[in-house]
Every structure is written in C-alpha cells, then in structure tokens.
Amino acid sequence: MSQTTFQVTARRTESGIELCIEDDAPGIPEGARDEALRSGSRLDTSVRGTGLGLSISVDLLAAYVGKLELRTSERLGGLACEVTLRM
C-alpha cells in the first residue's frame, strides 16, 4: 500500500476565499485537465463513476462567482486543485 502526502490550505483575501488542495500523486497531465472538468468525461475508466463530480463543482462555483482550476503543485509535485470564491 503506497502513501500519498497532501496539503490543504485556505486563506481569506480582500476579494474572497482561496482554497488549495495539493498532493504528491501522479496527478492529471496538463493536456487532459480541461477534459477532466467536462461533464461526463472520465480519464480513468477502470474505476466506477459518472464523470460528473468535477463538472458539477465547476458549475456550482460559477453560479457563485467562483472558479476551480487544476494545475501542477509547486510544493508537492502532484496535482493542485484551486477553488476561488469571490465575496
């Protein structure tokens, strides 16, 4: 069984709240990140799922003037998922 390191950070800014979840796992290749956020899209078909989770999150955040971005974690080297909510 392998272990993964992850880090969750949150901070309040003048314009809202920023939340970042990072890990040291292989992550999502840069060229596949937009696809991972599309409704019904699944990058790993070997496990069960509908491919709706990230796209629903993107839609909900957009309704509240927020956004979700996927990038490479500078701290841990895996995936970083950044959520921004504007107040």
DRENDO-1510 file (C-alpha; in Angstrom, 1 decimal, always signed):
<recs>
REC; n; res; u; v; w
REC; 1; MET; +0.0; +0.0; +0.0 .
REC; 2; SER; +1.5; +3.3; -1.0 .
REC; 3; GLN; +1.1; +6.5; +0.9 .
REC; 4; THR; +0.3; +9.9; -0.6 .
REC; 5; THR; +1.1; +13.2; +1.0 .
REC; 6; PHE; -1.4; +16.0; +0.6 .
REC; 7; GLN; -1.8; +19.5; +1.9 .
REC; 8; VAL; -4.9; +21.7; +2.3 .
REC; 9; THR; -4.6; +25.5; +2.6 .
REC; 10; ALA; -7.2; +28.1; +2.9 .
REC; 11; ARG; -6.9; +31.9; +3.1 .
REC; 12; ARG; -9.1; +34.9; +3.1 .
REC; 13; THR; -8.2; +37.6; +0.7 .
REC; 14; GLU; -9.6; +41.1; +0.2 .
REC; 15; SER; -11.9; +39.8; -2.6 .
REC; 16; GLY; -12.9; +36.4; -1.2 .
REC; 17; ILE; -11.6; +33.0; -0.1 .
REC; 18; GLU; -9.0; +30.7; -1.8 .
REC; 19; LEU; -8.8; +27.0; -1.1 .
REC; 20; CYS; -6.0; +24.8; -2.5 .
REC; 21; ILE; -5.7; +21.0; -2.2 .
REC; 22; GLU; -2.4; +19.6; -3.3 .
REC; 23; ASP; -0.8; +16.1; -3.4 .
REC; 24; ASP; +2.3; +14.3; -4.5 .
REC; 25; ALA; +0.5; +11.7; -6.6 .
REC; 26; PRO; +1.0; +11.5; -10.4 .
REC; 27; GLY; -2.0; +13.9; -10.9 .
REC; 28; ILE; -3.6; +14.7; -14.2 .
REC; 29; PRO; -1.4; +15.5; -17.2 .
REC; 30; GLU; -1.6; +19.2; -18.2 .
REC; 31; GLY; -3.1; +18.3; -21.6 .
REC; 32; ALA; -6.0; +16.4; -20.0 .
REC; 33; ARG; -7.1; +18.9; -17.3 .
REC; 34; ASP; -9.7; +20.7; -19.4 .
REC; 35; GLU; -11.2; +17.3; -20.4 .
REC; 36; ALA; -11.3; +16.2; -16.7 .
REC; 37; LEU; -13.5; +19.2; -16.0 .
REC; 38; ARG; -16.0; +18.5; -18.8 .
REC; 39; SER; -19.4; +16.9; -17.9 .
REC; 40; GLY; -19.4; +13.2; -18.3 .
REC; 41; SER; -15.7; +13.0; -19.1 .
REC; 42; ARG; -13.7; +10.3; -17.3 .
REC; 43; LEU; -10.0; +9.9; -17.6 .
REC; 44; ASP; -9.8; +6.6; -15.7 .
REC; 45; THR; -12.4; +4.2; -16.9 .
REC; 46; SER; -11.0; +1.3; -14.8 .
REC; 47; VAL; -13.0; +2.6; -11.7 .
REC; 48; ARG; -16.7; +3.2; -11.3 .
REC; 49; GLY; -18.0; +6.7; -11.7 .
REC; 50; THR; -20.0; +9.0; -13.9 .
REC; 51; GLY; -17.5; +11.7; -14.6 .
REC; 52; LEU; -19.9; +14.4; -13.2 .
REC; 53; GLY; -18.2; +15.4; -10.0 .
REC; 54; LEU; -15.7; +18.0; -11.2 .
REC; 55; SER; -18.0; +19.5; -13.8 .
REC; 56; ILE; -20.8; +19.9; -11.2 .
REC; 57; SER; -18.3; +21.6; -8.9 .
REC; 58; VAL; -17.3; +24.0; -11.8 .
REC; 59; ASP; -20.9; +24.8; -12.5 .
REC; 60; LEU; -21.8; +25.4; -8.8 .
REC; 61; LEU; -18.7; +27.6; -8.3 .
REC; 62; ALA; -19.5; +29.6; -11.5 .
REC; 63; ALA; -23.1; +30.2; -10.2 .
REC; 64; TYR; -21.5; +31.8; -7.1 .
REC; 65; VAL; -18.8; +33.8; -9.0 .
REC; 66; GLY; -16.1; +31.3; -8.1 .
REC; 67; LYS; -13.8; +29.1; -10.1 .
REC; 68; LEU; -11.9; +25.8; -10.0 .
REC; 69; GLU; -8.6; +25.4; -11.6 .
REC; 70; LEU; -6.3; +22.4; -11.9 .
REC; 71; ARG; -2.5; +22.8; -12.0 .
REC; 72; THR; +0.7; +21.2; -11.0 .
REC; 73; SER; +1.5; +21.6; -7.3 .
REC; 74; GLU; +4.7; +23.6; -6.9 .
REC; 75; ARG; +5.1; +22.3; -3.3 .
REC; 76; LEU; +4.4; +18.6; -3.7 .
REC; 77; GLY; +4.8; +17.9; -7.4 .
REC; 78; GLY; +1.4; +16.3; -7.9 .
REC; 79; LEU; -2.0; +17.9; -8.7 .
REC; 80; ALA; -3.2; +21.2; -7.2 .
REC; 81; CYS; -6.9; +22.0; -7.2 .
REC; 82; GLU; -7.6; +25.6; -6.5 .
REC; 83; VAL; -11.0; +26.9; -5.6 .
REC; 84; THR; -11.6; +30.6; -5.5 .
REC; 85; LEU; -14.8; +32.2; -4.1 .
REC; 86; ARG; -15.3; +35.9; -4.5 .
REC; 87; MET; -17.3; +37.9; -1.9 .
</recs>
